[in-house]
């Protein structure tokens, strides 16, 4: 399931970036790429951290590992947003947020299906 989510995030990202490049501009494409990466990188970290093997299958350790993974994802997301906005390389903030939402929606859609 994790591999499928990451694959779909990449596919949706590429489709969105191509659509932005063809319809808006090449400068806005950079905003789309950064928006997609601001969601993809923390999600990848979460899946990597949460899926590591736990000795003895102790439920407390598994839950603690999940909380650490989610905390790391949250901090990475905040860091990515700060870097994106402080660097002043975004051409369109709307496209940036749309890229973030497109990638995040894959997790929502697959969790429902």
Buried (B, 14 or more C-beta within 10 A) or exposed (E): EEEEBBEBBBEBBEEBBEBBBEEBBEBBBBBBBBBBBBBBBBBBBBBEBBEEEBEEEEEEEEEEBBEEBBEBBEEBBEEBBEEBEEEEEBBBEEBBBBBBBBBBBBBEEEEEE
